[in-house]
Amino acid sequence: MLLARLKYHTGLHRISQSITTDAKVIGGVIALHILLALVWTTPWDNYLVATSVWWYDPALVNGATIGYVPIEEYTFFVLQPIMTSLWLVLWMPYLYQPSALNESTNGRLRAGVTATVGIMWMVFVGLLFSEYKEFTYLSLELVWAIPPIMLQLAFGVDILWKQRRLVGFTILSATLFLSGADLIAIGMGTWTIDPAQSTGILLFGILPIEELIFFLLTNILIVFGVTLALSDESKIRLKRILPITSR
Protein backbone atom coordinates (compact mmCIF):
# COMPACT_ATOMS: atom_id res chain seq x y z
CA MET A 1 0.00 0.00 0.00
CA LEU A 2 2.80 2.41 0.88
CA LEU A 3 4.58 1.81 -2.43
CA ALA A 4 1.33 2.12 -4.36
CA ARG A 5 0.64 5.49 -2.77
CA LEU A 6 4.22 6.55 -3.44
CA LYS A 7 3.81 5.68 -7.11
CA TYR A 8 0.70 7.83 -7.44
CA HIS A 9 1.79 10.84 -5.42
CA THR A 10 5.28 11.06 -6.92
CA GLY A 11 4.13 10.64 -10.51
CA LEU A 12 5.94 7.36 -11.14
CA HIS A 13 3.14 6.40 -13.53
CA ARG A 14 4.44 9.06 -15.94
CA ILE A 15 7.66 7.14 -16.61
CA SER A 16 6.19 3.63 -16.56
CA GLN A 17 7.05 3.06 -20.24
CA SER A 18 10.79 3.05 -19.58
CA ILE A 19 11.12 1.72 -16.04
CA THR A 20 9.20 -0.69 -13.83
CA THR A 21 6.85 1.20 -11.52
CA ASP A 22 4.80 -1.70 -10.18
CA ALA A 23 4.73 -1.44 -6.39
CA LYS A 24 5.09 -5.18 -5.89
CA VAL A 25 8.12 -5.32 -8.13
CA ILE A 26 9.73 -2.38 -6.35
CA GLY A 27 9.04 -4.02 -2.99
CA GLY A 28 10.57 -7.27 -4.24
CA VAL A 29 13.68 -5.47 -5.48
CA ILE A 30 14.10 -3.76 -2.10
CA ALA A 31 13.62 -7.08 -0.28
CA LEU A 32 16.28 -8.68 -2.50
CA HIS A 33 18.73 -5.89 -1.66
CA ILE A 34 18.07 -6.36 2.05
CA LEU A 35 18.87 -10.06 1.70
CA LEU A 36 22.02 -9.35 -0.30
CA ALA A 37 23.13 -6.75 2.25
CA LEU A 38 22.77 -9.23 5.10
CA VAL A 39 24.51 -12.07 3.27
CA TRP A 40 27.37 -10.00 1.83
CA THR A 41 28.02 -7.72 4.81
CA THR A 42 27.61 -9.98 7.84
CA PRO A 43 30.90 -11.95 7.52
CA TRP A 44 32.83 -8.82 6.59
CA ASP A 45 31.51 -6.74 9.49
CA ASN A 46 32.11 -9.57 11.95
CA TYR A 47 35.70 -9.70 10.78
CA LEU A 48 36.08 -5.96 11.38
CA VAL A 49 34.88 -6.24 14.97
CA ALA A 50 36.82 -9.46 15.62
CA THR A 51 40.06 -7.78 14.50
CA SER A 52 39.24 -4.53 16.37
CA VAL A 53 39.03 -2.36 13.27
CA TRP A 54 36.06 -0.89 15.08
CA TRP A 55 34.39 -1.57 18.40
CA TYR A 56 31.30 -0.42 20.27
CA ASP A 57 30.53 0.76 23.78
CA PRO A 58 28.57 -2.07 25.49
CA ALA A 59 26.82 0.51 27.66
CA LEU A 60 25.26 2.17 24.59
CA VAL A 61 23.78 -0.94 22.91
CA ASN A 62 21.20 -3.40 24.17
CA GLY A 63 23.72 -6.22 24.48
CA ALA A 64 22.28 -8.61 21.89
CA THR A 65 24.82 -9.72 19.29
CA ILE A 66 25.02 -12.09 16.34
CA GLY A 67 28.58 -13.22 16.20
CA TYR A 68 30.73 -10.27 17.17
CA VAL A 69 28.35 -7.59 15.92
CA PRO A 70 25.56 -5.89 17.92
CA ILE A 71 22.00 -6.33 16.73
CA GLU A 72 21.75 -2.61 16.02
CA GLU A 73 24.24 -3.05 13.18
CA TYR A 74 22.08 -5.71 11.55
CA THR A 75 19.11 -3.38 11.89
CA PHE A 76 21.09 -0.88 9.84
CA PHE A 77 21.72 -3.54 7.16
CA VAL A 78 17.94 -3.77 6.78
CA LEU A 79 17.04 -0.09 7.08
CA GLN A 80 19.60 1.39 4.71
CA PRO A 81 18.39 -0.47 1.59
CA ILE A 82 14.83 0.55 2.42
CA MET A 83 15.73 4.19 2.99
CA THR A 84 18.03 4.63 -0.01
CA SER A 85 15.77 2.68 -2.39
CA LEU A 86 12.65 4.67 -1.48
CA TRP A 87 14.63 7.91 -1.75
CA LEU A 88 15.69 6.84 -5.26
CA VAL A 89 12.12 5.96 -6.24
CA LEU A 90 10.87 9.27 -4.88
CA TRP A 91 13.12 11.21 -7.27
CA MET A 92 12.61 9.03 -10.35
CA PRO A 93 9.73 11.07 -11.83
CA TYR A 94 11.91 14.18 -11.76
CA LEU A 95 15.36 12.89 -12.69
CA TYR A 96 14.89 9.65 -14.66
CA GLN A 97 15.86 10.02 -18.34
CA PRO A 98 14.18 7.64 -20.83
CA SER A 99 16.67 6.93 -23.60
CA ALA A 100 17.76 4.37 -26.17
CA LEU A 101 21.11 2.63 -25.84
CA ASN A 102 23.66 1.84 -28.54
CA GLU A 103 24.66 -1.77 -27.86
CA SER A 104 27.42 -1.76 -30.49
CA THR A 105 29.53 0.84 -28.66
CA ASN A 106 28.37 0.36 -25.08
CA GLY A 107 29.84 -3.13 -24.87
CA ARG A 108 33.32 -1.65 -25.12
CA LEU A 109 32.43 0.99 -22.55
CA ARG A 110 31.25 -1.63 -20.07
CA ALA A 111 34.36 -3.73 -20.57
CA GLY A 112 36.72 -0.77 -20.22
CA VAL A 113 35.15 0.66 -17.08
CA THR A 114 34.94 -2.76 -15.44
CA ALA A 115 38.58 -3.51 -16.21
CA THR A 116 39.66 -0.14 -14.79
CA VAL A 117 37.77 -0.74 -11.56
CA GLY A 118 39.21 -4.25 -11.43
CA ILE A 119 42.72 -2.83 -11.52
CA MET A 120 41.77 -0.52 -8.64
CA TRP A 121 40.57 -3.56 -6.69
CA MET A 122 43.90 -5.34 -7.20
CA VAL A 123 45.77 -2.26 -5.95
CA PHE A 124 43.80 -2.26 -2.71
CA VAL A 125 44.26 -6.03 -2.29
CA GLY A 126 47.99 -5.38 -2.41
CA LEU A 127 47.66 -2.47 0.02
CA LEU A 128 45.64 -4.62 2.42
CA PHE A 129 48.49 -7.12 2.73
CA SER A 130 51.20 -4.47 2.84
CA GLU A 131 52.99 -3.09 5.87
CA TYR A 132 50.90 0.10 5.80
CA LYS A 133 48.44 -0.82 8.55
CA GLU A 134 46.88 2.64 8.54
CA PHE A 135 45.18 1.68 5.28
CA THR A 136 43.65 -1.52 6.68
CA TYR A 137 40.08 -0.27 7.13
CA LEU A 138 40.04 1.60 3.82
CA SER A 139 41.44 -1.42 1.96
CA LEU A 140 38.98 -3.80 3.59
CA GLU A 141 36.10 -1.56 2.51
CA LEU A 142 37.17 -1.39 -1.10
CA VAL A 143 38.20 -5.05 -1.41
CA TRP A 144 34.77 -5.98 -0.03
CA ALA A 145 32.65 -3.55 -2.06
CA ILE A 146 34.32 -3.41 -5.48
CA PRO A 147 33.54 -6.98 -6.72
CA PRO A 148 29.73 -6.55 -6.68
CA ILE A 149 30.10 -3.04 -8.06
CA MET A 150 32.15 -4.51 -10.92
CA LEU A 151 29.30 -6.90 -11.71
CA GLN A 152 26.88 -3.98 -11.83
CA LEU A 153 29.18 -1.96 -14.08
CA ALA A 154 29.84 -4.91 -16.37
CA PHE A 155 26.13 -5.37 -16.87
CA GLY A 156 24.99 -1.78 -17.17
CA VAL A 157 27.43 1.08 -16.66
CA ASP A 158 25.94 2.67 -19.79
CA ILE A 159 22.44 2.45 -18.31
CA LEU A 160 23.70 4.00 -15.09
CA TRP A 161 25.50 6.76 -16.98
CA LYS A 162 22.28 7.66 -18.80
CA GLN A 163 20.69 8.06 -15.37
CA ARG A 164 23.65 9.89 -13.85
CA ARG A 165 21.56 12.77 -12.52
CA LEU A 166 19.25 10.45 -10.63
CA VAL A 167 22.00 8.07 -9.57
CA GLY A 168 24.44 10.79 -8.55
CA PHE A 169 21.92 12.85 -6.60
CA THR A 170 20.59 9.85 -4.69
CA ILE A 171 24.02 8.51 -3.80
CA LEU A 172 25.38 11.89 -2.72
CA SER A 173 22.38 12.96 -0.64
CA ALA A 174 21.98 9.59 1.09
CA THR A 175 25.71 9.43 1.83
CA LEU A 176 25.73 12.89 3.40
CA PHE A 177 22.68 12.08 5.53
CA LEU A 178 24.11 8.81 6.86
CA SER A 179 27.54 10.37 7.41
CA GLY A 180 25.89 13.08 9.50
CA ALA A 181 24.12 10.49 11.62
CA ASP A 182 27.37 8.54 12.00
CA LEU A 183 29.22 11.67 13.03
CA ILE A 184 26.75 12.14 15.88
CA ALA A 185 27.02 8.48 16.94
CA ILE A 186 30.83 8.50 16.96
CA GLY A 187 30.81 11.82 18.79
CA MET A 188 28.67 10.19 21.50
CA GLY A 189 31.07 7.25 21.75
CA THR A 190 28.65 4.63 20.46
CA TRP A 191 31.45 3.10 18.43
CA THR A 192 35.10 3.79 17.76
CA ILE A 193 37.35 3.29 14.74
CA ASP A 194 40.83 1.99 15.54
CA PRO A 195 43.27 4.87 14.86
CA ALA A 196 46.06 2.38 14.13
CA GLN A 197 44.06 0.76 11.31
CA SER A 198 42.68 3.93 9.72
CA THR A 199 44.24 6.87 7.95
CA GLY A 200 43.53 9.38 10.72
CA ILE A 201 41.73 11.74 8.34
CA LEU A 202 38.79 13.07 10.35
CA LEU A 203 35.90 15.12 8.99
CA PHE A 204 34.90 17.88 11.41
CA GLY A 205 37.51 16.41 13.76
CA ILE A 206 35.27 13.40 14.50
CA LEU A 207 34.22 11.32 11.49
CA PRO A 208 36.93 9.08 9.97
CA ILE A 209 37.04 9.43 6.20
CA GLU A 210 36.62 5.66 5.97
CA GLU A 211 33.11 5.97 7.41
CA LEU A 212 32.04 8.39 4.69
CA ILE A 213 33.57 6.06 2.10
CA PHE A 214 31.66 3.14 3.62
CA PHE A 215 28.34 4.93 3.20
CA LEU A 216 29.34 6.01 -0.29
CA LEU A 217 30.10 2.41 -1.28
CA THR A 218 26.94 0.95 0.24
CA ASN A 219 24.76 3.59 -1.38
CA ILE A 220 26.46 2.95 -4.72
CA LEU A 221 25.63 -0.75 -4.37
CA ILE A 222 21.99 -0.04 -3.55
CA VAL A 223 21.37 2.72 -6.09
CA PHE A 224 23.16 0.91 -8.92
CA GLY A 225 21.32 -2.30 -8.11
CA VAL A 226 17.83 -0.83 -7.82
CA THR A 227 18.24 1.36 -10.91
CA LEU A 228 19.39 -1.58 -13.00
CA ALA A 229 16.72 -3.90 -11.59
CA LEU A 230 13.88 -1.51 -12.44
CA SER A 231 15.13 -0.35 -15.85
CA ASP A 232 13.37 -1.82 -18.86
CA GLU A 233 16.68 -1.56 -20.72
CA SER A 234 18.12 -4.07 -18.26
CA LYS A 235 15.34 -6.52 -19.06
CA ILE A 236 16.06 -6.24 -22.79
CA ARG A 237 19.77 -6.79 -22.17
CA LEU A 238 19.16 -9.71 -19.85
CA LYS A 239 17.05 -11.41 -22.49
CA ARG A 240 19.94 -11.05 -24.94
CA ILE A 241 22.36 -12.53 -22.45
CA LEU A 242 19.99 -15.28 -21.31
CA PRO A 243 17.60 -15.92 -24.22
CA ILE A 244 14.16 -16.91 -23.01
CA THR A 245 12.10 -18.83 -25.50
CA SER A 246 8.36 -18.54 -25.23
CA ARG A 247 6.20 -21.66 -25.67
C-alpha positions in Angstrom: 0.0 0.0 0.0 2.8 2.4 0.9 4.6 1.8 -2.4 1.3 2.1 -4.4 0.6 5.5 -2.8 4.2 6.5 -3.4 3.8 5.7 -7.1 0.7 7.8 -7.4 1.8 10.8 -5.4 5.3 11.1 -6.9 4.1 10.6 -10.5 5.9 7.4 -11.1 3.1 6.4 -13.5 4.4 9.1 -15.9 7.7 7.1 -16.6 6.2 3.6 -16.6 7.1 3.1 -20.2 10.8 3.1 -19.6 11.1 1.7 -16.0 9.2 -0.7 -13.8 6.9 1.2 -11.5 4.8 -1.7 -10.2 4.7 -1.4 -6.4 5.1 -5.2 -5.9 8.1 -5.3 -8.1 9.7 -2.4 -6.4 9.0 -4.0 -3.0 10.6 -7.3 -4.2 13.7 -5.5 -5.5 14.1 -3.8 -2.1 13.6 -7.1 -0.3 16.3 -8.7 -2.5 18.7 -5.9 -1.7 18.1 -6.4 2.0 18.9 -10.1 1.7 22.0 -9.4 -0.3 23.1 -6.7 2.3 22.8 -9.2 5.1 24.5 -12.1 3.3 27.4 -10.0 1.8 28.0 -7.7 4.8 27.6 -10.0 7.8 30.9 -11.9 7.5 32.8 -8.8 6.6 31.5 -6.7 9.5 32.1 -9.6 12.0 35.7 -9.7 10.8 36.1 -6.0 11.4 34.9 -6.2 15.0 36.8 -9.5 15.6 40.1 -7.8 14.5 39.2 -4.5 16.4 39.0 -2.4 13.3 36.1 -0.9 15.1 34.4 -1.6 18.4 31.3 -0.4 20.3 30.5 0.8 23.8 28.6 -2.1 25.5 26.8 0.5 27.7 25.3 2.2 24.6 23.8 -0.9 22.9 21.2 -3.4 24.2 23.7 -6.2 24.5 22.3 -8.6 21.9 24.8 -9.7 19.3 25.0 -12.1 16.3 28.6 -13.2 16.2 30.7 -10.3 17.2 28.3 -7.6 15.9 25.6 -5.9 17.9 22.0 -6.3 16.7 21.8 -2.6 16.0 24.2 -3.0 13.2 22.1 -5.7 11.6 19.1 -3.4 11.9 21.1 -0.9 9.8 21.7 -3.5 7.2 17.9 -3.8 6.8 17.0 -0.1 7.1 19.6 1.4 4.7 18.4 -0.5 1.6 14.8 0.6 2.4 15.7 4.2 3.0 18.0 4.6 0.0 15.8 2.7 -2.4 12.7 4.7 -1.5 14.6 7.9 -1.8 15.7 6.8 -5.3 12.1 6.0 -6.2 10.9 9.3 -4.9 13.1 11.2 -7.3 12.6 9.0 -10.3 9.7 11.1 -11.8 11.9 14.2 -11.8 15.4 12.9 -12.7 14.9 9.7 -14.7 15.9 10.0 -18.3 14.2 7.6 -20.8 16.7 6.9 -23.6 17.8 4.4 -26.2 21.1 2.6 -25.8 23.7 1.8 -28.5 24.7 -1.8 -27.9 27.4 -1.8 -30.5 29.5 0.8 -28.7 28.4 0.4 -25.1 29.8 -3.1 -24.9 33.3 -1.6 -25.1 32.4 1.0 -22.5 31.3 -1.6 -20.1 34.4 -3.7 -20.6 36.7 -0.8 -20.2 35.2 0.7 -17.1 34.9 -2.8 -15.4 38.6 -3.5 -16.2 39.7 -0.1 -14.8 37.8 -0.7 -11.6 39.2 -4.3 -11.4 42.7 -2.8 -11.5 41.8 -0.5 -8.6 40.6 -3.6 -6.7 43.9 -5.3 -7.2 45.8 -2.3 -6.0 43.8 -2.3 -2.7 44.3 -6.0 -2.3 48.0 -5.4 -2.4 47.7 -2.5 0.0 45.6 -4.6 2.4 48.5 -7.1 2.7 51.2 -4.5 2.8 53.0 -3.1 5.9 50.9 0.1 5.8 48.4 -0.8 8.6 46.9 2.6 8.5 45.2 1.7 5.3 43.6 -1.5 6.7 40.1 -0.3 7.1 40.0 1.6 3.8 41.4 -1.4 2.0 39.0 -3.8 3.6 36.1 -1.6 2.5 37.2 -1.4 -1.1 38.2 -5.0 -1.4 34.8 -6.0 0.0 32.6 -3.6 -2.1 34.3 -3.4 -5.5 33.5 -7.0 -6.7 29.7 -6.5 -6.7 30.1 -3.0 -8.1 32.1 -4.5 -10.9 29.3 -6.9 -11.7 26.9 -4.0 -11.8 29.2 -2.0 -14.1 29.8 -4.9 -16.4 26.1 -5.4 -16.9 25.0 -1.8 -17.2 27.4 1.1 -16.7 25.9 2.7 -19.8 22.4 2.5 -18.3 23.7 4.0 -15.1 25.5 6.8 -17.0 22.3 7.7 -18.8 20.7 8.1 -15.4 23.6 9.9 -13.9 21.6 12.8 -12.5 19.2 10.5 -10.6 22.0 8.1 -9.6 24.4 10.8 -8.5 21.9 12.9 -6.6 20.6 9.9 -4.7 24.0 8.5 -3.8 25.4 11.9 -2.7 22.4 13.0 -0.6 22.0 9.6 1.1 25.7 9.4 1.8 25.7 12.9 3.4 22.7 12.1 5.5 24.1 8.8 6.9 27.5 10.4 7.4 25.9 13.1 9.5 24.1 10.5 11.6 27.4 8.5 12.0 29.2 11.7 13.0 26.8 12.1 15.9 27.0 8.5 16.9 30.8 8.5 17.0 30.8 11.8 18.8 28.7 10.2 21.5 31.1 7.3 21.8 28.6 4.6 20.5 31.4 3.1 18.4 35.1 3.8 17.8 37.3 3.3 14.7 40.8 2.0 15.5 43.3 4.9 14.9 46.1 2.4 14.1 44.1 0.8 11.3 42.7 3.9 9.7 44.2 6.9 8.0 43.5 9.4 10.7 41.7 11.7 8.3 38.8 13.1 10.4 35.9 15.1 9.0 34.9 17.9 11.4 37.5 16.4 13.8 35.3 13.4 14.5 34.2 11.3 11.5 36.9 9.1 10.0 37.0 9.4 6.2 36.6 5.7 6.0 33.1 6.0 7.4 32.0 8.4 4.7 33.6 6.1 2.1 31.7 3.1 3.6 28.3 4.9 3.2 29.3 6.0 -0.3 30.1 2.4 -1.3 26.9 1.0 0.2 24.8 3.6 -1.4 26.5 2.9 -4.7 25.6 -0.7 -4.4 22.0 0.0 -3.5 21.4 2.7 -6.1 23.2 0.9 -8.9 21.3 -2.3 -8.1 17.8 -0.8 -7.8 18.2 1.4 -10.9 19.4 -1.6 -13.0 16.7 -3.9 -11.6 13.9 -1.5 -12.4 15.1 -0.3 -15.8 13.4 -1.8 -18.9 16.7 -1.6 -20.7 18.1 -4.1 -18.3 15.3 -6.5 -19.1 16.1 -6.2 -22.8 19.8 -6.8 -22.2 19.2 -9.7 -19.9 17.1 -11.4 -22.5 19.9 -11.1 -24.9 22.4 -12.5 -22.4 20.0 -15.3 -21.3 17.6 -15.9 -24.2 14.2 -16.9 -23.0 12.1 -18.8 -25.5 8.4 -18.5 -25.2 6.2 -21.7 -25.7 
